[in-house]
Amino acid sequence: MTYNCVVLVKQVPDTANITGQAMKDDGTVNRGALPAIFNPEDLNALEMALQVKDQHGGTVTVLTMGPPRAADILREALYRGADRVILLSDRKFAGSDTLATSYALKCAVENLDEYDLIFCGRQAIDGDTAQVGPQVAEKLGLPQVTYVESIQSLDGETIVVQRAFPLGQEVVQVTLPCLLTVVESANRPRPPSARRMMIYKRAATPLEYDALLKKWPDFGTSEALDDYLAERDQRIPAWTAADVDADETRLGIHGSPTKVLKIDAVVLETDESKAFPASPEGISALIQELTEDYIL
Ligand SMILES: Cc1cc2nc3c(=O)[nH]c(=O)nc-3n(C[C@H](O)[C@H](O)[C@H](O)COP(=O)(O)OP(=O)(O)OC[C@H]3O[C@@H](n4cnc5c(N)ncnc54)[C@H](O)[C@@H]3O)c2cc1C
């Protein structure tokens, strides 16, 4: 039995490497000033899907909703082993909260061929809500398991997975198709393959053609470039809201009941400090204190 896997991935600002003016004057994140990366736990989700394919066969399709530059993480997914990647991009999605995001993703998943398993990261490092995966499952009417650390068995009709929490573990069995959200401790994502980078380095969505034609003027027209990429399996589809038959009233600002009333900059300060001696005993005392405070 082979499995068709779908992985939902998000391009996020690299919040661990803040450069320049990270926040705008209105208190929103200045995405342009931060390097954009593959959401870390989405790499774990992709790795888990690739391992299912390695062990059982099937396909891995990677889908992201985002602006045109989100195609960068789709190319990265191809370099790491994905069979097919799709960008969901439309101005109508702008301003979506998690409810509207998960609705758009649900429409895109329904637009795919048959699937057995949907993988998400547990949480995105920018929005940080961990709501999108469970909401997509709910909207598709699928069973879901969150915090998945490993797949213990997969028999065509059911999957047994282990969930990991800070204070314990749980083993859960669900029927397929289902949606899993994957935690960082699940695996070590494989690196991009040099061979696949050579194959897919020119893969592009039609939304990038204008920029590419400036780099490669010899193609002359978007149509010629499109034919060239399509013949070589390098054309990344870019789906709009209409392509996935989405109800526009459920997208973007209009489809987003969440309203941000106020944003406060939180500055973490400590009013007490403690010094530990640089000795084995001091390090043991430090580790014990951090463990007791659930920091480690
Ligand atoms: C009122 C409001 C307006 C907003 N406007 C904007 C805006 O204009 N621009 C903007 O960038 N953000 C905007 N956001 C943020 C946006 O809601 C979230 O970034 C988005 O819904 C994902 O939520 P999250 O980051 O908490 O993801 P989580 O729920 O933490 O993500 C969990 C997992 O879901 C999957 N996932 C999440 N998002 C995507 C995606 N886009 N594509 C594929 N898979 C995904 C990934 O597997 C991810 O690991 C807005 C939020 C609110 C509340």
The ligand as an SDF file (V2000), in Angstrom:
LIG
                    3D

 53 58  0  0  0  0  0  0  0  0999 V2000
   -6.6810   40.0100   11.9400 C   0  0  0  0  0  0  0  0  0  0  0  0
   -5.4530   39.3430   11.4440 C   0  0  0  0  0  0  0  0  0  0  0  0
   -4.8960   39.7790   10.2790 C   0  0  0  0  0  0  0  0  0  0  0  0
   -3.7560   39.1720    9.7810 C   0  0  0  0  0  0  0  0  0  0  0  0
   -3.2150   39.6360    8.6580 N   0  0  0  0  0  0  0  0  0  0  0  0
   -2.1050   39.0790    8.1650 C   0  0  0  0  0  0  0  0  0  0  0  0
   -1.5100   39.5610    6.9720 C   0  0  0  0  0  0  0  0  0  0  0  0
   -1.9980   40.5000    6.3680 O   0  0  0  0  0  0  0  0  0  0  0  0
   -0.3830   38.9440    6.5070 N   0  0  0  0  0  0  0  0  0  0  0  0
    0.1560   37.8760    7.1740 C   0  0  0  0  0  0  0  0  0  0  0  0
    1.1740   37.3370    6.7140 O   0  0  0  0  0  0  0  0  0  0  0  0
   -0.3930   37.3860    8.3030 N   0  0  0  0  0  0  0  0  0  0  0  0
   -1.4980   37.9660    8.8120 C   0  0  0  0  0  0  0  0  0  0  0  0
   -2.0380   37.4940    9.9520 N   0  0  0  0  0  0  0  0  0  0  0  0
   -1.4380   36.3400   10.5750 C   0  0  0  0  0  0  0  0  0  0  0  0
   -2.1090   35.0910   10.0680 C   0  0  0  0  0  0  0  0  0  0  0  0
   -3.3450   34.9180   10.6460 O   0  0  0  0  0  0  0  0  0  0  0  0
   -1.3210   33.8750   10.4500 C   0  0  0  0  0  0  0  0  0  0  0  0
    0.0090   34.0710   10.0510 O   0  0  0  0  0  0  0  0  0  0  0  0
   -1.8220   32.6390    9.7540 C   0  0  0  0  0  0  0  0  0  0  0  0
   -3.2130   32.4830    9.9010 O   0  0  0  0  0  0  0  0  0  0  0  0
   -1.1700   31.3850   10.3000 C   0  0  0  0  0  0  0  0  0  0  0  0
   -1.3600   31.3200   11.6920 O   0  0  0  0  0  0  0  0  0  0  0  0
   -0.1240   30.9710   12.5970 P   0  0  0  0  0  0  0  0  0  0  0  0
    1.0430   31.7520   12.0910 O   0  0  0  0  0  0  0  0  0  0  0  0
   -0.5250   31.1430   13.9980 O   0  0  0  0  0  0  0  0  0  0  0  0
    0.1350   29.4530   12.2230 O   0  0  0  0  0  0  0  0  0  0  0  0
    0.0000   28.1750   13.1300 P   0  0  0  0  0  0  0  0  0  0  0  0
   -1.4240   27.8730   13.3530 O   0  0  0  0  0  0  0  0  0  0  0  0
    0.8950   28.2950   14.3170 O   0  0  0  0  0  0  0  0  0  0  0  0
    0.6080   27.1440   12.0720 O   0  0  0  0  0  0  0  0  0  0  0  0
    0.5060   25.7430   12.2760 C   0  0  0  0  0  0  0  0  0  0  0  0
    0.8510   25.0480   10.9860 C   0  0  0  0  0  0  0  0  0  0  0  0
   -0.1610   25.3060   10.0130 O   0  0  0  0  0  0  0  0  0  0  0  0
    0.4210   25.3280    8.7200 C   0  0  0  0  0  0  0  0  0  0  0  0
    0.2580   26.6640    8.1440 N   0  0  0  0  0  0  0  0  0  0  0  0
    0.0630   27.8390    8.8010 C   0  0  0  0  0  0  0  0  0  0  0  0
   -0.0350   28.8490    7.9140 N   0  0  0  0  0  0  0  0  0  0  0  0
    0.1090   28.3010    6.6910 C   0  0  0  0  0  0  0  0  0  0  0  0
    0.1280   28.8230    5.3750 C   0  0  0  0  0  0  0  0  0  0  0  0
   -0.0190   30.1260    5.1200 N   0  0  0  0  0  0  0  0  0  0  0  0
    0.2960   27.9580    4.3250 N   0  0  0  0  0  0  0  0  0  0  0  0
    0.4420   26.6260    4.5560 C   0  0  0  0  0  0  0  0  0  0  0  0
    0.4520   26.0870    5.7840 N   0  0  0  0  0  0  0  0  0  0  0  0
    0.2860   26.9090    6.8340 C   0  0  0  0  0  0  0  0  0  0  0  0
    1.9080   25.0130    8.8920 C   0  0  0  0  0  0  0  0  0  0  0  0
    2.0890   23.6230    8.7820 O   0  0  0  0  0  0  0  0  0  0  0  0
    2.1630   25.4770   10.3270 C   0  0  0  0  0  0  0  0  0  0  0  0
    3.2590   24.8620   10.9440 O   0  0  0  0  0  0  0  0  0  0  0  0
   -3.1740   38.0880   10.4780 C   0  0  0  0  0  0  0  0  0  0  0  0
   -3.7410   37.6550   11.6560 C   0  0  0  0  0  0  0  0  0  0  0  0
   -4.8600   38.2710   12.1590 C   0  0  0  0  0  0  0  0  0  0  0  0
   -5.4030   37.7990   13.4430 C   0  0  0  0  0  0  0  0  0  0  0  0
  1  2  1  0
  2  3  1  0
  2 52  2  0
  3  4  2  0
  4  5  1  0
  4 50  1  0
  5  6  2  0
  6  7  1  0
  6 13  1  0
  7  8  2  0
  7  9  1  0
  9 10  1  0
 10 11  2  0
 10 12  1  0
 12 13  2  0
 13 14  1  0
 14 15  1  0
 14 50  1  0
 15 16  1  0
 16 17  1  0
 16 18  1  0
 18 19  1  0
 18 20  1  0
 20 21  1  0
 20 22  1  0
 22 23  1  0
 23 24  1  0
 24 25  2  0
 24 26  1  0
 24 27  1  0
 27 28  1  0
 28 29  2  0
 28 30  1  0
 28 31  1  0
 31 32  1  0
 32 33  1  0
 33 34  1  0
 33 48  1  0
 34 35  1  0
 35 36  1  0
 35 46  1  0
 36 37  1  0
 36 45  1  0
 37 38  2  0
 38 39  1  0
 39 40  1  0
 39 45  2  0
 40 41  1  0
 40 42  2  0
 42 43  1  0
 43 44  2  0
 44 45  1  0
 46 47  1  0
 46 48  1  0
 48 49  1  0
 50 51  2  0
 51 52  1  0
 52 53  1  0
M  END
$$$$
